[in-house]
Amino acid sequence: MGYAELIARELENLPLDKQAEVLDFVGYLKTRQDQIRAKTPQTAEEIEAFFRSFTVDVSGYKFDREDANAR
């Protein structure tokens, strides 16, 4: 049995006003998911553009294994 069936079964035991609250919450979750999806880079070009926006000069960086292991 999937989540949809479990949720439907539980909803049957709730009063109508509480069922409406659950439906409103589902709408909120869908809206939030759409907003997250809209902000997330989807294509390779969008991902590359995202990382190009970070400019960090690491030319003088030297990895120190002892220092890294001490942390």
Buried (B, 14 or more C-beta within 10 A) or exposed (E): EEEEEEEEEEEEEEEEEEBEEEEEEEEEEEEEEEEEEEEEEEEEEEEEEEEEEEEEEEEEEEEEEEEEEEE
